[in-house]
């Protein structure tokens, strides 16, 4: 009997779909995204979204709309630190919020 090393993702399916939608929308508006991960520290936002030709960017945390708990404590601390340091950091949980974010950043 074959064994599988694949582990089930701890990330909720809707959150993954929202992140894929964000990447698609940023690309459609001539921007780019990067997955964010801090070395030796937790709480990094999911994505850095940037539009080099527009000179704008933002760190984005993607959640699913029906997550009742929102950001975890370590994420909230990191986001507050980033915002307090002047970094544009947002939390988006629906396709509608993603579309509004894209429109505000790009005018598209």
C-alpha positions in Angstrom: 0.0 0.0 0.0 1.6 3.3 -1.1 2.1 6.0 1.6 1.7 9.7 1.1 3.9 12.3 2.6 1.5 15.1 1.6 0.2 17.0 4.5 -3.1 18.7 4.6 -2.9 22.5 4.4 -3.7 24.3 7.6 -4.8 27.3 5.5 -8.5 27.5 4.9 -9.6 26.9 1.3 -11.4 30.3 1.0 -8.3 32.1 2.2 -6.2 30.3 -0.5 -8.8 31.3 -3.2 -8.8 34.9 -2.0 -5.0 35.0 -2.2 -5.0 33.6 -5.7 -7.6 36.2 -6.7 -5.4 38.9 -5.2 -2.4 37.7 -7.3 -4.6 37.6 -10.4 -6.0 41.1 -9.9 -2.6 42.6 -9.2 -1.1 41.1 -12.3 -4.1 42.3 -14.4 -3.2 45.9 -13.3 0.5 45.5 -14.3 1.6 44.9 -10.7 3.4 42.1 -9.1 3.2 40.2 -5.8 5.8 38.5 -3.5 5.1 36.0 -0.8 6.3 37.4 2.5 8.0 35.5 5.3 10.2 36.8 8.1 13.2 34.7 9.1 13.0 33.7 12.7 9.8 35.6 13.4 6.1 35.0 12.9 3.3 37.4 11.9 4.4 38.5 8.4 1.6 39.6 6.1 0.9 37.1 3.3 1.9 39.3 0.3 3.7 42.4 -0.8 1.8 43.9 -3.7 3.7 46.4 -5.8 3.1 48.5 -8.9 6.6 49.8 -9.9 5.3 52.0 -12.7 2.9 53.7 -10.3 5.3 53.9 -7.4 3.0 52.3 -5.0 2.9 49.2 -2.8 1.2 47.6 0.2 1.6 44.6 2.5 -1.5 42.5 2.4 -2.9 39.9 4.8 -5.5 37.7 3.2 -8.2 36.1 5.3 -11.5 34.4 4.6 -14.6 36.4 5.1 -16.2 34.2 7.7 -13.2 33.9 10.0 -14.6 35.1 13.3 -11.2 35.6 15.0 -9.5 37.8 12.3 -5.8 38.4 13.0 -4.0 36.2 15.5 -2.2 38.1 18.3 1.3 37.7 16.8 -0.1 39.0 13.4 -1.8 41.9 15.1 1.5 42.9 16.9 3.4 42.7 13.7 0.8 44.7 11.7 0.7 47.4 14.3 4.5 47.6 14.3 4.5 47.9 10.5 1.8 50.5 10.4 3.5 52.4 13.2 6.6 52.4 11.1 4.8 54.0 8.2 4.3 50.8 6.1 1.0 50.4 4.2 -0.5 47.2 5.6 -4.0 46.0 5.0 -6.2 43.0 5.7 -8.5 41.8 2.9 -11.1 39.1 3.3 -13.4 39.2 0.3 -13.1 39.6 -3.4 -15.0 42.9 -3.1 -12.4 44.2 -0.6 -9.6 43.1 -3.0 -11.3 44.9 -5.9 -11.7 48.1 -3.8 -8.0 47.8 -2.7 -6.8 47.5 -6.3 -9.0 50.4 -7.4 -7.6 52.6 -4.6 -4.0 51.7 -5.4 -4.2 51.9 -9.2 -7.3 53.8 -10.2 -8.3 50.7 -12.2 
